[in-house]
Amino acid sequence: MKKTSPNLHPSSPKIVFIGTPEFGAIILEKLCEANFKPYSGRWPNEPFRPVLVVTAPDKPVGRKKIITPPPVKIVAQKYNIPVSQPEILVNSKSQITNSKPDLIIVAAYGQILPKEILEIPKYGCLNVHPSLLPKYRGASPIQYAILNKDKETGVTIILMDKKMDHGKIISNSKFLISNKEITYPELQKELAKIGANLLLETIPKWIKGAIKPKAQDESAASYTKILTKKDGKVDWRKSADEIEKQIRAYSPWPGSWTFWQIIRENLLRVKILKADVFKSHDEKVYPIGKVLVVPQNEPGIQCGKDFLVIKKLQLDGKKPMNSEEFLRGHPDFIGTILK
C-alpha cells in the first residue's frame, strides 16, 4: 500500500463510504459536514465528502411491508452522493474502481470485504468498529456491551484485511458507560459520534503516513453473533437483572418478547419495551413466569431470581402502552403465567 511522505501535504482524499444502518448514517453525515483547514490550506471545504456510497438494498419494513431505504442511503441522497446498492458487494466492484478512491471507509455494512475490493484504494480500507478491539468482534458489539454490563466500551478504527474485524489497529477512543439504563439506540448514537470524530482526526494522519498500525492481541479476542428474531424470546428462568439488560440491548431489534396464554391454547405475543428489577425478600417462590402485582402496583414477573417489573409493553398489532394503561384494559393479565 502506497503512502505519501510525512513531509508532504496531501490533497483531499477521494473516499468511498460503505455502510447501512444508523451507526453508519451518523458517521457519513459527519464526514459530509466536516470542514478542515490542513497543513497548507490545499484541502477544499468538504475534504471528506465521499464520491460514492455503497449500502444495502431497500427492504420492506413494518406490518405493511413498506419498501424503505437504509439510513445511509437517506444521508447520501441528502448530499447528492451517487449510491450503489448491491446484494453482494463484489457486484459494485466496477463502480468502486471507476471512482478511483484513495480510501474506503466502512461502518457497519454487514458483509466481509473481498480481496478484490480491499486492494482497490491506495490507502486501504478503514473500518469504524463500535468496540475496543479485539473485544467484541462481529455483528453485535454494542448489544454485548449492554448484555455484559460493561462499564467501558469505545470505537476502534482498523486497517481491514480478509478476516472479520481482524485488521491492525489504526486508532481508538474509549467511552465510559455512566448511564446504567442506557439502551442500544442511545449507545449506538454515542459511539457513532465518537467514531465520526475519531475518523476525522485519523484520516489526515493516516494519509500523511503519521500512524503506525498495531496488530491486535489475538489471545484477547472475543466474538459476537448475528442476532435473530428468536434471540428476543424471553427466558423467564434467567434472573430479572439479565432479562432487563436484554430488553435494553435488543431494542428495537430483535426486541424482547414473551407469550401470554389468554384462552386455552391461544397465545398472544407481548413485547416488553421497558422494565425494572424488583428484588424480593419474600421467602415464597412463585412459578417461573407468573404475573403478580409488585408494590408499585405494576405487573411483576417471577424470574429465576427476583421479579421483572414491566413498565411499558406492546401487544402484537397494538400501540405501545405503559403498564397502568395496559392493566386497566387487561386485568386478567395478573395471575397468568407467561410462556
C-alpha positions in Angstrom: 0.0 0.0 0.0 1.5 3.3 -1.1 1.7 6.3 1.2 2.8 9.9 0.8 5.9 11.1 2.6 5.3 12.5 6.1 6.8 15.8 4.8 4.2 16.2 2.0 0.8 17.9 2.4 -1.8 15.6 0.9 -4.6 16.8 -1.3 -8.2 15.9 -0.4 -8.7 12.1 -0.5 -11.3 10.6 -2.7 -13.4 8.4 -0.4 -15.9 5.6 -1.0 -18.1 5.0 2.0 -19.7 1.6 2.7 -22.3 1.1 5.4 -26.0 0.6 6.1 -27.7 1.3 9.5 -28.0 4.3 11.7 -24.4 3.9 13.1 -23.1 4.3 9.5 -25.5 7.1 8.7 -24.4 9.3 11.6 -20.7 8.8 10.6 -21.5 9.6 6.9 -23.3 12.8 7.9 -20.3 14.0 9.9 -18.0 13.3 7.0 -20.2 15.3 4.7 -20.5 18.2 7.1 -16.8 18.4 8.0 -14.6 21.3 7.1 -10.9 21.1 7.5 -8.0 23.6 7.5 -5.0 21.5 6.9 -1.2 22.0 6.8 -1.0 24.1 3.6 -4.6 25.1 3.0 -4.9 22.9 -0.1 -7.9 20.9 1.2 -11.3 22.0 -0.1 -14.2 23.0 2.2 -15.6 19.4 2.1 -12.5 17.3 2.1 -14.1 14.1 3.5 -17.3 14.0 1.4 -17.4 10.6 -0.3 -17.6 10.3 -4.1 -19.6 7.1 -3.8 -21.7 5.4 -1.1 -22.3 1.7 -1.1 -25.2 0.4 1.0 -27.7 -2.5 1.3 -30.8 -2.6 -1.0 -34.1 -1.1 0.1 -36.1 -3.5 2.1 -39.8 -3.9 3.2 -40.3 -2.6 6.8 -43.2 -3.0 9.3 -46.5 -4.8 9.1 -47.4 -3.1 5.9 -44.1 -4.1 4.3 -43.3 -0.6 3.0 -40.2 -0.5 0.9 -37.7 1.6 2.9 -34.2 2.8 2.1 -31.4 2.2 4.6 -30.4 5.1 6.8 -27.0 5.5 5.0 -28.8 5.9 1.6 -31.0 8.7 3.0 -28.0 10.7 4.1 -26.2 10.1 0.7 -29.3 11.3 -1.1 -29.4 14.4 1.1 -25.9 15.3 -0.1 -26.4 14.2 -3.7 -23.8 11.4 -3.5 -24.1 8.6 -6.0 -25.4 5.4 -4.4 -24.8 1.7 -5.2 -27.0 -1.0 -3.5 -25.7 -4.4 -4.5 -27.0 -7.7 -2.9 -23.3 -8.8 -2.9 -20.6 -6.2 -2.5 -18.4 -7.5 -5.3 -21.1 -6.6 -7.7 -20.2 -3.0 -7.1 -16.5 -3.5 -7.9 -16.6 -1.7 -11.2 -18.4 1.4 -9.7 -15.9 1.5 -6.8 -12.9 1.1 -9.2 -14.2 3.8 -11.5 -14.5 6.2 -8.6 -10.7 5.8 -8.1 -10.8 6.0 -4.3 -7.8 6.9 -2.3 -9.6 5.4 0.8 -12.6 3.2 1.6 -14.4 3.8 4.9 -16.6 1.0 6.2 -19.1 1.5 9.1 -21.5 -1.4 9.9 -22.0 -2.8 6.4 -22.7 -6.4 7.3 -20.5 -8.1 4.7 -16.9 -9.0 4.8 -15.0 -7.1 2.1 -13.5 -9.5 -0.5 -9.8 -9.2 -1.5 -10.6 -7.6 -4.9 -12.3 -4.7 -3.0 -9.7 -4.4 -0.3 -7.0 -3.9 -3.0 -8.6 -1.0 -4.8 -7.7 2.1 -2.7 -4.1 3.1 -2.3 -4.5 3.9 1.4 -6.5 0.8 2.1 -9.9 0.2 3.7 -10.6 1.6 7.2 -13.4 0.1 9.4 -15.0 2.0 12.1 -16.0 -0.6 14.7 -18.0 0.1 17.9 -16.0 -1.7 20.4 -12.4 -1.7 21.8 -11.0 -4.4 19.6 -10.0 -7.2 19.9 -13.0 -7.3 22.3 -16.4 -8.0 20.6 -15.5 -8.7 17.1 -18.6 -9.5 14.9 -22.1 -8.2 14.3 -23.4 -7.1 17.6 -20.7 -5.5 19.8 -23.0 -2.7 21.1 -25.6 -5.2 22.3 -22.9 -7.3 24.0 -21.6 -4.3 25.9 -25.0 -3.8 27.4 -25.7 -7.5 28.0 -22.4 -7.9 29.9 -23.0 -4.7 31.9 -19.6 -3.3 30.7 -18.5 -0.1 32.4 -16.4 0.9 29.4 -16.6 0.5 25.6 -15.4 2.5 22.7 -14.6 2.7 19.0 -11.7 1.3 17.1 -10.6 2.1 13.6 -8.7 -0.7 11.9 -7.0 -1.3 8.6 -9.2 -4.1 7.1 -7.9 -7.5 6.0 -9.7 -10.6 4.7 -10.7 -11.7 8.3 -13.7 -10.3 10.2 -12.6 -7.3 12.4 -9.1 -8.8 12.5 -7.0 -5.9 10.9 -4.4 -3.8 12.5 -5.5 -1.0 14.8 -5.1 2.5 13.5 -6.7 4.4 16.4 -9.3 4.0 19.1 -11.3 6.1 21.6 -12.9 4.9 24.9 -16.4 5.7 26.2 -17.4 5.4 29.8 -20.9 3.9 30.2 -22.1 6.1 33.1 -25.8 5.6 32.3 -26.8 2.3 33.8 -30.1 2.3 31.9 -28.7 3.0 28.5 -30.4 1.3 25.6 -28.9 0.1 22.3 -30.2 3.1 20.2 -28.7 5.5 22.8 -25.3 3.8 23.0 -25.2 3.4 19.2 -25.7 7.1 18.8 -22.9 7.9 21.3 -20.4 5.6 19.7 -21.2 6.8 16.2 -20.5 10.4 17.3 -17.2 9.2 18.8 -16.4 7.2 15.7 -17.1 10.1 13.4 -14.8 12.5 15.4 -12.1 9.9 15.6 -12.3 9.2 11.9 -11.9 12.9 11.1 -8.8 13.1 13.3 -7.4 9.9 11.9 -7.8 10.3 8.1 -5.3 13.2 7.6 -2.7 11.5 9.9 -3.2 8.1 8.1 -2.8 9.6 4.6 0.2 11.6 5.8 1.9 8.4 7.0 2.0 9.5 10.6 0.3 6.4 12.1 1.9 3.0 12.5 -0.7 0.2 12.6 -0.7 -2.1 15.6 -1.6 -5.8 15.4 -4.5 -6.9 17.7 -3.8 -9.3 20.6 -5.4 -12.5 19.3 -5.4 -14.0 22.8 -7.8 -11.3 24.0 -10.2 -11.6 21.0 -13.9 -12.3 21.7 -16.8 -12.6 19.3 -20.4 -11.6 19.0 -23.1 -13.3 16.8 -25.6 -12.1 14.3 -28.9 -11.6 16.2 -32.1 -13.3 15.0 -35.8 -12.8 15.9 -35.6 -15.9 18.0 -33.0 -14.3 20.3 -35.6 -11.9 21.6 -37.7 -14.6 23.2 -37.5 -14.1 27.0 -36.4 -17.0 29.1 -38.0 -16.4 32.5 -35.6 -18.9 34.1 -32.9 -16.2 33.8 -32.6 -13.6 36.5 -34.6 -10.4 36.3 -31.3 -8.5 36.0 -30.3 -10.5 32.9 -33.7 -10.0 31.3 -33.7 -6.3 32.0 -30.3 -5.9 30.2 -31.6 -8.0 27.3 -34.6 -5.6 26.9 -32.3 -2.6 26.6 -29.7 -4.4 24.4 -32.3 -5.8 22.0 -34.2 -2.6 21.4 -35.5 -2.2 18.8 -34.2 -5.4 17.1 -34.9 -8.2 17.8 -36.9 -6.8 20.7 -37.7 -8.8 23.8 -41.0 -10.7 23.8 -43.0 -13.4 25.5 -46.3 -15.3 25.1 -49.4 -14.6 27.2 -51.9 -17.5 27.2 -55.3 -15.9 27.4 -57.7 -18.6 26.2 -56.7 -22.3 26.3 -54.1 -22.7 23.5 -54.5 -19.1 22.2 -51.1 -17.4 22.7 -50.7 -13.7 22.3 -47.3 -12.2 21.8 -46.3 -9.4 24.2 -43.3 -7.2 23.5 -41.6 -5.8 26.6 -40.3 -2.3 25.9 -39.1 -1.1 29.3 -38.7 -2.8 32.7 -37.1 -2.6 36.1 -35.8 -5.2 38.6 -37.6 -5.8 41.9 -35.6 -7.7 44.4 -38.0 -9.6 46.6 -37.2 -10.6 50.2 -40.3 -12.8 50.3 -39.3 -16.4 51.0 -42.2 -17.6 48.9 -41.2 -18.7 45.4 -43.8 -18.5 42.7 -43.9 -20.4 39.4 -41.4 -19.1 36.8 -43.2 -16.6 34.5 -46.1 -16.0 36.9 -47.5 -12.4 36.7 -48.1 -10.8 40.1 -48.6 -7.2 41.3 -45.5 -5.7 42.9 -45.6 -2.8 45.5 -45.5 -0.2 42.7 -48.9 -1.6 41.6 -47.3 -2.8 38.4 -47.0 -6.3 36.9 -44.0 -8.1 38.2 -42.9 -11.4 36.6 -41.3 -14.1 38.7 -37.9 -14.8 37.1 -35.3 -17.4 38.0 -34.2 -14.7 40.5 -36.2 -11.7 41.6 -39.0 -10.0 39.7 -39.1 -8.2 36.4 -41.3 -5.2 36.7 -42.9 -4.3 33.4 -43.1 -0.5 32.8 -44.0 -0.4 29.1 -45.2 -3.1 26.7 -46.9 -3.7 23.4 -49.3 -6.4 22.2 -49.0 -7.6 18.6 -50.7 -5.2 16.3 -51.4 -2.6 19.0 -49.7 0.6 20.1 -47.2 0.7 23.0 -48.7 1.2 26.4 -47.5 1.8 30.0 -48.3 -0.9 32.4 -51.0 1.1 34.2 -52.9 1.7 30.9 -52.4 -2.0 29.9 -53.8 -3.4 33.2 -56.9 -1.2 33.0 -57.8 -2.9 29.8 -56.4 -6.4 30.6 -56.9 -7.0 34.4 -56.8 -10.8 33.6 -53.1 -10.4 32.9 -52.4 -10.7 36.6 -52.2 -14.3 37.8 -51.3 -15.8 34.4 -48.0 -17.5 33.5 -46.0 -16.1 30.6 -44.6 -18.7 28.3 
